[in-house]
């Protein structure tokens, strides 16, 4: 994981330079301009094969922590995971196949959730299964009304 071209040299400086070259003041601003792009797609937009999605996420977490906006980042990652895993939005019926697809999306979201927010994401996941959103629900950003009810901002 740490021997590819993305990990060579000063990758945080390289990532920051690419963000500035594209006219953004932060990686967060860059990522928010592409709210449904996966972490890999963001890395590909920034790199020339030398930026990895996990690096993008690591810097996004650092920026969110400094700005006291980790909950917003967690909601943003939900949007990314749902867009990638359920491109047609929330399934109309949670049969076995759809339930598996949803579980994969929610599991991936949980996997990209900082430890500080994992309990809240577990609770949001349980709520989504207990009271599924409307068929086709596909939030396009972290400020989606339903997503805000599941994971409201609480940062100080």
Secondary structure, DSSP 8 states (H G I E B T S, - for coil): --SSGGGSS-HHHHHHHHHHHTT-SSHHHHHHTTTT--HHHHHHHH-SS---HHHHHHHHHHHHHHHT-HHHHHHHHHHHHHHHH-TT-S-SS--HHHHHHHHHHHHHHHHTS-GGGHHHHHHHHHHHHHS---TT----STT-HHHHHHS-----
